[in-house]
């Protein structure tokens, strides 16, 4: 398992989202699931941002270096 993050996605979601996953593809899926959950009050017009999150946008981070 590795730690992945996506930085600022839209105007209303300014902070990054961090997930733990096996690879970038799984990380992207987890991030999209988080954004689609009720935990995030994402606006209807911003749902298109979910489709714009590409695997290349998901960055591997090392939590020990933060």
PyMOL Python script that loads the backbone (N, CA, C, O; Angstrom):
from pymol import cmd

cmd.read_pdbstr("""\
ATOM      1  N   UNK A   1       0.841  -1.185   0.000  1.00  0.00           N
ATOM      2  CA  UNK A   1       0.000   0.000   0.000  1.00  0.00           C
ATOM      3  C   UNK A   1       0.888   1.250   0.000  1.00  0.00           C
ATOM      4  O   UNK A   1       1.913   1.306   0.678  1.00  0.00           O
ATOM      5  N   UNK A   2       0.469   2.227  -0.765  1.00  0.00           N
ATOM      6  CA  UNK A   2       1.196   3.479  -0.864  1.00  0.00           C
ATOM      7  C   UNK A   2       0.223   4.628  -0.662  1.00  0.00           C
ATOM      8  O   UNK A   2      -0.988   4.454  -0.798  1.00  0.00           O
ATOM      9  N   UNK A   3       0.749   5.793  -0.339  1.00  0.00           N
ATOM     10  CA  UNK A   3      -0.074   6.986  -0.122  1.00  0.00           C
ATOM     11  C   UNK A   3      -0.061   7.820  -1.394  1.00  0.00           C
ATOM     12  O   UNK A   3       1.002   8.145  -1.923  1.00  0.00           O
ATOM     13  N   UNK A   4      -1.257   8.164  -1.883  1.00  0.00           N
ATOM     14  CA  UNK A   4      -1.398   8.973  -3.091  1.00  0.00           C
ATOM     15  C   UNK A   4      -2.238  10.198  -2.771  1.00  0.00           C
ATOM     16  O   UNK A   4      -3.060  10.181  -1.855  1.00  0.00           O
ATOM     17  N   UNK A   5      -2.021  11.265  -3.540  1.00  0.00           N
ATOM     18  CA  UNK A   5      -2.851  12.448  -3.332  1.00  0.00           C
ATOM     19  C   UNK A   5      -3.151  13.124  -4.666  1.00  0.00           C
ATOM     20  O   UNK A   5      -2.430  12.974  -5.653  1.00  0.00           O
ATOM     21  N   UNK A   6      -4.248  13.874  -4.648  1.00  0.00           N
ATOM     22  CA  UNK A   6      -4.597  14.750  -5.756  1.00  0.00           C
ATOM     23  C   UNK A   6      -4.735  16.129  -5.153  1.00  0.00           C
ATOM     24  O   UNK A   6      -5.421  16.303  -4.145  1.00  0.00           O
ATOM     25  N   UNK A   7      -4.091  17.113  -5.759  1.00  0.00           N
ATOM     26  CA  UNK A   7      -4.186  18.482  -5.268  1.00  0.00           C
ATOM     27  C   UNK A   7      -5.518  19.102  -5.673  1.00  0.00           C
ATOM     28  O   UNK A   7      -6.359  18.458  -6.299  1.00  0.00           O
ATOM     29  N   UNK A   8      -5.684  20.350  -5.304  1.00  0.00           N
ATOM     30  CA  UNK A   8      -6.898  21.129  -5.539  1.00  0.00           C
ATOM     31  C   UNK A   8      -7.632  20.699  -6.815  1.00  0.00           C
ATOM     32  O   UNK A   8      -7.059  20.713  -7.905  1.00  0.00           O
ATOM     33  N   UNK A   9      -8.876  20.327  -6.669  1.00  0.00           N
ATOM     34  CA  UNK A   9      -9.655  19.791  -7.781  1.00  0.00           C
ATOM     35  C   UNK A   9     -10.574  20.847  -8.381  1.00  0.00           C
ATOM     36  O   UNK A   9     -10.711  20.933  -9.601  1.00  0.00           O
ATOM     37  N   UNK A  10     -11.197  21.642  -7.537  1.00  0.00           N
ATOM     38  CA  UNK A  10     -12.108  22.676  -8.017  1.00  0.00           C
ATOM     39  C   UNK A  10     -12.120  23.814  -7.013  1.00  0.00           C
ATOM     40  O   UNK A  10     -11.434  23.759  -5.993  1.00  0.00           O
ATOM     41  N   UNK A  11     -12.896  24.838  -7.305  1.00  0.00           N
ATOM     42  CA  UNK A  11     -12.942  25.997  -6.416  1.00  0.00           C
ATOM     43  C   UNK A  11     -13.489  25.648  -5.036  1.00  0.00           C
ATOM     44  O   UNK A  11     -13.036  26.200  -4.033  1.00  0.00           O
ATOM     45  N   UNK A  12     -14.449  24.745  -4.978  1.00  0.00           N
ATOM     46  CA  UNK A  12     -15.034  24.426  -3.669  1.00  0.00           C
ATOM     47  C   UNK A  12     -14.271  23.313  -2.952  1.00  0.00           C
ATOM     48  O   UNK A  12     -14.470  23.092  -1.757  1.00  0.00           O
ATOM     49  N   UNK A  13     -13.406  22.619  -3.674  1.00  0.00           N
ATOM     50  CA  UNK A  13     -12.584  21.579  -3.043  1.00  0.00           C
ATOM     51  C   UNK A  13     -11.134  22.004  -3.219  1.00  0.00           C
ATOM     52  O   UNK A  13     -10.442  21.561  -4.135  1.00  0.00           O
ATOM     53  N   UNK A  14     -10.696  22.870  -2.321  1.00  0.00           N
ATOM     54  CA  UNK A  14      -9.371  23.460  -2.461  1.00  0.00           C
ATOM     55  C   UNK A  14      -8.272  22.609  -1.868  1.00  0.00           C
ATOM     56  O   UNK A  14      -7.138  22.636  -2.345  1.00  0.00           O
ATOM     57  N   UNK A  15      -8.596  21.849  -0.827  1.00  0.00           N
ATOM     58  CA  UNK A  15      -7.562  21.023  -0.229  1.00  0.00           C
ATOM     59  C   UNK A  15      -7.392  19.743  -1.036  1.00  0.00           C
ATOM     60  O   UNK A  15      -8.310  19.308  -1.729  1.00  0.00           O
ATOM     61  N   UNK A  16      -6.249  19.166  -0.941  1.00  0.00           N
ATOM     62  CA  UNK A  16      -6.005  17.916  -1.644  1.00  0.00           C
ATOM     63  C   UNK A  16      -6.709  16.762  -0.962  1.00  0.00           C
ATOM     64  O   UNK A  16      -7.163  16.874   0.177  1.00  0.00           O
ATOM     65  N   UNK A  17      -6.792  15.669  -1.665  1.00  0.00           N
ATOM     66  CA  UNK A  17      -7.396  14.458  -1.124  1.00  0.00           C
ATOM     67  C   UNK A  17      -6.314  13.388  -1.111  1.00  0.00           C
ATOM     68  O   UNK A  17      -5.629  13.169  -2.110  1.00  0.00           O
ATOM     69  N   UNK A  18      -6.170  12.730   0.025  1.00  0.00           N
ATOM     70  CA  UNK A  18      -5.138  11.713   0.183  1.00  0.00           C
ATOM     71  C   UNK A  18      -5.816  10.369   0.402  1.00  0.00           C
ATOM     72  O   UNK A  18      -6.764  10.260   1.180  1.00  0.00           O
ATOM     73  N   UNK A  19      -5.321   9.341  -0.291  1.00  0.00           N
ATOM     74  CA  UNK A  19      -5.847   7.984  -0.124  1.00  0.00           C
ATOM     75  C   UNK A  19      -4.680   7.002  -0.044  1.00  0.00           C
ATOM     76  O   UNK A  19      -3.555   7.308  -0.437  1.00  0.00           O
ATOM     77  N   UNK A  20      -4.979   5.836   0.468  1.00  0.00           N
ATOM     78  CA  UNK A  20      -3.991   4.759   0.496  1.00  0.00           C
ATOM     79  C   UNK A  20      -4.471   3.688  -0.475  1.00  0.00           C
ATOM     80  O   UNK A  20      -5.599   3.204  -0.380  1.00  0.00           O
ATOM     81  N   UNK A  21      -3.596   3.326  -1.410  1.00  0.00           N
ATOM     82  CA  UNK A  21      -3.986   2.380  -2.454  1.00  0.00           C
ATOM     83  C   UNK A  21      -2.771   1.578  -2.909  1.00  0.00           C
ATOM     84  O   UNK A  21      -1.634   1.867  -2.534  1.00  0.00           O
ATOM     85  N   UNK A  22      -3.040   0.567  -3.724  1.00  0.00           N
ATOM     86  CA  UNK A  22      -1.962  -0.266  -4.261  1.00  0.00           C
ATOM     87  C   UNK A  22      -1.271   0.389  -5.447  1.00  0.00           C
ATOM     88  O   UNK A  22      -0.064   0.237  -5.636  1.00  0.00           O
ATOM     89  N   UNK A  23      -2.056   1.130  -6.258  1.00  0.00           N
ATOM     90  CA  UNK A  23      -1.482   1.768  -7.444  1.00  0.00           C
ATOM     91  C   UNK A  23      -2.294   3.013  -7.803  1.00  0.00           C
ATOM     92  O   UNK A  23      -3.319   3.302  -7.185  1.00  0.00           O
ATOM     93  N   UNK A  24      -1.818   3.742  -8.812  1.00  0.00           N
ATOM     94  CA  UNK A  24      -2.470   4.998  -9.184  1.00  0.00           C
ATOM     95  C   UNK A  24      -3.905   4.805  -9.651  1.00  0.00           C
ATOM     96  O   UNK A  24      -4.775   5.625  -9.360  1.00  0.00           O
ATOM     97  N   UNK A  25      -4.145   3.726 -10.369  1.00  0.00           N
ATOM     98  CA  UNK A  25      -5.492   3.479 -10.890  1.00  0.00           C
ATOM     99  C   UNK A  25      -6.485   3.281  -9.747  1.00  0.00           C
ATOM    100  O   UNK A  25      -7.588   3.826  -9.772  1.00  0.00           O
ATOM    101  N   UNK A  26      -6.088   2.504  -8.751  1.00  0.00           N
ATOM    102  CA  UNK A  26      -6.949   2.285  -7.589  1.00  0.00           C
ATOM    103  C   UNK A  26      -7.107   3.589  -6.808  1.00  0.00           C
ATOM    104  O   UNK A  26      -8.189   3.886  -6.302  1.00  0.00           O
ATOM    105  N   UNK A  27      -6.034   4.361  -6.713  1.00  0.00           N
ATOM    106  CA  UNK A  27      -6.093   5.639  -5.996  1.00  0.00           C
ATOM    107  C   UNK A  27      -7.099   6.579  -6.652  1.00  0.00           C
ATOM    108  O   UNK A  27      -7.882   7.230  -5.960  1.00  0.00           O
ATOM    109  N   UNK A  28      -7.084   6.652  -7.980  1.00  0.00           N
ATOM    110  CA  UNK A  28      -8.030   7.510  -8.704  1.00  0.00           C
ATOM    111  C   UNK A  28      -9.464   7.080  -8.408  1.00  0.00           C
ATOM    112  O   UNK A  28     -10.338   7.920  -8.189  1.00  0.00           O
ATOM    113  N   UNK A  29      -9.699   5.787  -8.403  1.00  0.00           N
ATOM    114  CA  UNK A  29     -11.046   5.272  -8.130  1.00  0.00           C
ATOM    115  C   UNK A  29     -11.482   5.638  -6.707  1.00  0.00           C
ATOM    116  O   UNK A  29     -12.624   6.048  -6.497  1.00  0.00           O
ATOM    117  N   UNK A  30     -10.593   5.495  -5.743  1.00  0.00           N
ATOM    118  CA  UNK A  30     -10.914   5.828  -4.351  1.00  0.00           C
ATOM    119  C   UNK A  30     -11.198   7.316  -4.197  1.00  0.00           C
ATOM    120  O   UNK A  30     -12.107   7.706  -3.464  1.00  0.00           O
ATOM    121  N   UNK A  31     -10.417   8.150  -4.891  1.00  0.00           N
ATOM    122  CA  UNK A  31     -10.622   9.603  -4.825  1.00  0.00           C
ATOM    123  C   UNK A  31     -11.983   9.962  -5.410  1.00  0.00           C
ATOM    124  O   UNK A  31     -12.716  10.762  -4.829  1.00  0.00           O
ATOM    125  N   UNK A  32     -12.323   9.380  -6.549  1.00  0.00           N
ATOM    126  CA  UNK A  32     -13.631   9.647  -7.151  1.00  0.00           C
ATOM    127  C   UNK A  32     -14.755   9.191  -6.228  1.00  0.00           C
ATOM    128  O   UNK A  32     -15.765   9.881  -6.090  1.00  0.00           O
ATOM    129  N   UNK A  33     -14.585   8.035  -5.597  1.00  0.00           N
ATOM    130  CA  UNK A  33     -15.611   7.541  -4.671  1.00  0.00           C
ATOM    131  C   UNK A  33     -15.775   8.485  -3.489  1.00  0.00           C
ATOM    132  O   UNK A  33     -16.894   8.737  -3.043  1.00  0.00           O
ATOM    133  N   UNK A  34     -14.665   9.007  -2.983  1.00  0.00           N
ATOM    134  CA  UNK A  34     -14.732   9.962  -1.874  1.00  0.00           C
ATOM    135  C   UNK A  34     -15.506  11.206  -2.271  1.00  0.00           C
ATOM    136  O   UNK A  34     -16.354  11.690  -1.521  1.00  0.00           O
ATOM    137  N   UNK A  35     -15.208  11.716  -3.454  1.00  0.00           N
ATOM    138  CA  UNK A  35     -15.867  12.938  -3.910  1.00  0.00           C
ATOM    139  C   UNK A  35     -17.351  12.728  -4.176  1.00  0.00           C
ATOM    140  O   UNK A  35     -18.154  13.644  -3.997  1.00  0.00           O
ATOM    141  N   UNK A  36     -17.711  11.533  -4.600  1.00  0.00           N
ATOM    142  CA  UNK A  36     -19.113  11.254  -4.889  1.00  0.00           C
ATOM    143  C   UNK A  36     -19.909  10.963  -3.625  1.00  0.00           C
ATOM    144  O   UNK A  36     -21.139  10.982  -3.650  1.00  0.00           O
ATOM    145  N   UNK A  37     -19.225  10.694  -2.529  1.00  0.00           N
ATOM    146  CA  UNK A  37     -19.927  10.405  -1.276  1.00  0.00           C
ATOM    147  C   UNK A  37     -20.520  11.689  -0.706  1.00  0.00           C
ATOM    148  O   UNK A  37     -20.153  12.791  -1.114  1.00  0.00           O
ATOM    149  N   UNK A  38     -21.419  11.534   0.220  1.00  0.00           N
ATOM    150  CA  UNK A  38     -22.080  12.693   0.815  1.00  0.00           C
ATOM    151  C   UNK A  38     -21.145  13.489   1.714  1.00  0.00           C
ATOM    152  O   UNK A  38     -21.459  14.615   2.099  1.00  0.00           O
ATOM    153  N   UNK A  39     -20.015  12.917   2.042  1.00  0.00           N
ATOM    154  CA  UNK A  39     -19.028  13.600   2.891  1.00  0.00           C
ATOM    155  C   UNK A  39     -18.595  14.928   2.266  1.00  0.00           C
ATOM    156  O   UNK A  39     -18.316  15.896   2.972  1.00  0.00           O
ATOM    157  N   UNK A  40     -18.544  14.957   0.932  1.00  0.00           N
ATOM    158  CA  UNK A  40     -18.136  16.160   0.211  1.00  0.00           C
ATOM    159  C   UNK A  40     -19.371  16.819  -0.368  1.00  0.00           C
ATOM    160  O   UNK A  40     -20.193  16.154  -0.999  1.00  0.00           O
ATOM    161  N   UNK A  41     -19.509  18.119  -0.162  1.00  0.00           N
ATOM    162  CA  UNK A  41     -20.655  18.827  -0.736  1.00  0.00           C
ATOM    163  C   UNK A  41     -20.248  19.392  -2.088  1.00  0.00           C
ATOM    164  O   UNK A  41     -20.144  20.605  -2.273  1.00  0.00           O
ATOM    165  N   UNK A  42     -20.024  18.496  -3.012  1.00  0.00           N
ATOM    166  CA  UNK A  42     -19.600  18.915  -4.346  1.00  0.00           C
ATOM    167  C   UNK A  42     -20.833  19.391  -5.119  1.00  0.00           C
ATOM    168  O   UNK A  42     -21.887  18.756  -5.085  1.00  0.00           O
ATOM    169  N   UNK A  43     -20.684  20.499  -5.801  1.00  0.00           N
ATOM    170  CA  UNK A  43     -21.800  21.076  -6.544  1.00  0.00           C
ATOM    171  C   UNK A  43     -22.035  20.296  -7.833  1.00  0.00           C
ATOM    172  O   UNK A  43     -21.110  19.726  -8.412  1.00  0.00           O
ATOM    173  N   UNK A  44     -23.265  20.283  -8.259  1.00  0.00           N
ATOM    174  CA  UNK A  44     -23.649  19.526  -9.464  1.00  0.00           C
ATOM    175  C   UNK A  44     -22.786  19.900 -10.661  1.00  0.00           C
ATOM    176  O   UNK A  44     -22.340  19.029 -11.408  1.00  0.00           O
ATOM    177  N   UNK A  45     -22.551  21.201 -10.844  1.00  0.00           N
ATOM    178  CA  UNK A  45     -21.765  21.640 -12.005  1.00  0.00           C
ATOM    179  C   UNK A  45     -20.294  21.258 -11.887  1.00  0.00           C
ATOM    180  O   UNK A  45     -19.558  21.311 -12.872  1.00  0.00           O
ATOM    181  N   UNK A  46     -19.869  20.880 -10.707  1.00  0.00           N
ATOM    182  CA  UNK A  46     -18.473  20.493 -10.518  1.00  0.00           C
ATOM    183  C   UNK A  46     -18.255  18.989 -10.682  1.00  0.00           C
ATOM    184  O   UNK A  46     -17.120  18.516 -10.625  1.00  0.00           O
ATOM    185  N   UNK A  47     -19.323  18.250 -10.882  1.00  0.00           N
ATOM    186  CA  UNK A  47     -19.177  16.808 -11.058  1.00  0.00           C
ATOM    187  C   UNK A  47     -18.305  16.480 -12.267  1.00  0.00           C
ATOM    188  O   UNK A  47     -17.682  15.420 -12.324  1.00  0.00           O
ATOM    189  N   UNK A  48     -18.266  17.392 -13.224  1.00  0.00           N
ATOM    190  CA  UNK A  48     -17.415  17.168 -14.394  1.00  0.00           C
ATOM    191  C   UNK A  48     -15.949  17.075 -13.994  1.00  0.00           C
ATOM    192  O   UNK A  48     -15.164  16.430 -14.689  1.00  0.00           O
ATOM    193  N   UNK A  49     -15.563  17.704 -12.890  1.00  0.00           N
ATOM    194  CA  UNK A  49     -14.180  17.613 -12.423  1.00  0.00           C
ATOM    195  C   UNK A  49     -13.803  16.166 -12.096  1.00  0.00           C
ATOM    196  O   UNK A  49     -12.651  15.761 -12.245  1.00  0.00           O
ATOM    197  N   UNK A  50     -14.795  15.401 -11.651  1.00  0.00           N
ATOM    198  CA  UNK A  50     -14.519  14.002 -11.334  1.00  0.00           C
ATOM    199  C   UNK A  50     -14.017  13.258 -12.558  1.00  0.00           C
ATOM    200  O   UNK A  50     -13.122  12.417 -12.465  1.00  0.00           O
ATOM    201  N   UNK A  51     -14.596  13.572 -13.695  1.00  0.00           N
ATOM    202  CA  UNK A  51     -14.195  12.899 -14.927  1.00  0.00           C
ATOM    203  C   UNK A  51     -12.836  13.402 -15.409  1.00  0.00           C
ATOM    204  O   UNK A  51     -12.154  12.715 -16.170  1.00  0.00           O
ATOM    205  N   UNK A  52     -12.443  14.594 -14.971  1.00  0.00           N
ATOM    206  CA  UNK A  52     -11.184  15.172 -15.415  1.00  0.00           C
ATOM    207  C   UNK A  52      -9.983  14.652 -14.630  1.00  0.00           C
ATOM    208  O   UNK A  52      -8.838  14.836 -15.041  1.00  0.00           O
ATOM    209  N   UNK A  53     -10.249  14.006 -13.505  1.00  0.00           N
ATOM    210  CA  UNK A  53      -9.141  13.465 -12.715  1.00  0.00           C
ATOM    211  C   UNK A  53      -8.554  12.290 -13.480  1.00  0.00           C
ATOM    212  O   UNK A  53      -9.210  11.265 -13.660  1.00  0.00           O
ATOM    213  N   UNK A  54      -7.351  12.442 -13.915  1.00  0.00           N
ATOM    214  CA  UNK A  54      -6.680  11.395 -14.667  1.00  0.00           C
ATOM    215  C   UNK A  54      -5.689  10.670 -13.759  1.00  0.00           C
ATOM    216  O   UNK A  54      -5.280  11.195 -12.724  1.00  0.00           O
ATOM    217  N   UNK A  55      -5.323   9.493 -14.149  1.00  0.00           N
ATOM    218  CA  UNK A  55      -4.360   8.729 -13.357  1.00  0.00           C
ATOM    219  C   UNK A  55      -3.058   9.523 -13.212  1.00  0.00           C
ATOM    220  O   UNK A  55      -2.408   9.454 -12.170  1.00  0.00           O
ATOM    221  N   UNK A  56      -2.673  10.278 -14.251  1.00  0.00           N
ATOM    222  CA  UNK A  56      -1.428  11.052 -14.188  1.00  0.00           C
ATOM    223  C   UNK A  56      -1.502  12.174 -13.145  1.00  0.00           C
ATOM    224  O   UNK A  56      -0.465  12.664 -12.697  1.00  0.00           O
ATOM    225  N   UNK A  57      -2.717  12.585 -12.752  1.00  0.00           N
ATOM    226  CA  UNK A  57      -2.873  13.645 -11.757  1.00  0.00           C
ATOM    227  C   UNK A  57      -2.690  13.129 -10.329  1.00  0.00           C
ATOM    228  O   UNK A  57      -2.502  13.908  -9.395  1.00  0.00           O
ATOM    229  N   UNK A  58      -2.745  11.824 -10.177  1.00  0.00           N
ATOM    230  CA  UNK A  58      -2.605  11.214  -8.862  1.00  0.00           C
ATOM    231  C   UNK A  58      -1.111  11.070  -8.570  1.00  0.00           C
ATOM    232  O   UNK A  58      -0.375  10.427  -9.318  1.00  0.00           O
ATOM    233  N   UNK A  59      -0.692  11.671  -7.488  1.00  0.00           N
ATOM    234  CA  UNK A  59       0.734  11.750  -7.165  1.00  0.00           C
ATOM    235  C   UNK A  59       1.062  10.863  -5.967  1.00  0.00           C
ATOM    236  O   UNK A  59       0.358  10.884  -4.957  1.00  0.00           O
ATOM    237  N   UNK A  60       2.121  10.097  -6.084  1.00  0.00           N
ATOM    238  CA  UNK A  60       2.594   9.274  -4.972  1.00  0.00           C
ATOM    239  C   UNK A  60       3.337  10.182  -3.996  1.00  0.00           C
ATOM    240  O   UNK A  60       4.203  10.960  -4.395  1.00  0.00           O
ATOM    241  N   UNK A  61       2.994  10.076  -2.732  1.00  0.00           N
ATOM    242  CA  UNK A  61       3.706  10.874  -1.725  1.00  0.00           C
ATOM    243  C   UNK A  61       4.294   9.951  -0.668  1.00  0.00           C
ATOM    244  O   UNK A  61       3.807   8.844  -0.437  1.00  0.00           O
ATOM    245  N   UNK A  62       5.330  10.427  -0.050  1.00  0.00           N
ATOM    246  CA  UNK A  62       5.971   9.680   1.024  1.00  0.00           C
ATOM    247  C   UNK A  62       5.624  10.366   2.334  1.00  0.00           C
ATOM    248  O   UNK A  62       6.161  11.435   2.624  1.00  0.00           O
ATOM    249  N   UNK A  63       4.737   9.777   3.137  1.00  0.00           N
ATOM    250  CA  UNK A  63       4.299  10.440   4.371  1.00  0.00           C
ATOM    251  C   UNK A  63       5.432  10.681   5.365  1.00  0.00           C
ATOM    252  O   UNK A  63       5.293  11.502   6.272  1.00  0.00           O
ATOM    253  N   UNK A  64       6.530   9.988   5.210  1.00  0.00           N
ATOM    254  CA  UNK A  64       7.655  10.176   6.126  1.00  0.00           C
ATOM    255  C   UNK A  64       8.416  11.476   5.839  1.00  0.00           C
ATOM    256  O   UNK A  64       9.155  11.965   6.694  1.00  0.00           O
ATOM    257  N   UNK A  65       8.238  12.025   4.653  1.00  0.00           N
ATOM    258  CA  UNK A  65       8.960  13.242   4.280  1.00  0.00           C
ATOM    259  C   UNK A  65       8.115  14.497   4.412  1.00  0.00           C
ATOM    260  O   UNK A  65       8.501  15.544   3.892  1.00  0.00           O
ATOM    261  N   UNK A  66       6.980  14.430   5.087  1.00  0.00           N
ATOM    262  CA  UNK A  66       6.115  15.610   5.217  1.00  0.00           C
ATOM    263  C   UNK A  66       6.330  16.302   6.528  1.00  0.00           C
ATOM    264  O   UNK A  66       5.686  17.313   6.805  1.00  0.00           O
TER     265      UNK A  66
END
""", "prot")
cmd.dss("prot")
cmd.show_as("cartoon", "prot")
cmd.util.cbc("prot")
cmd.orient("prot")
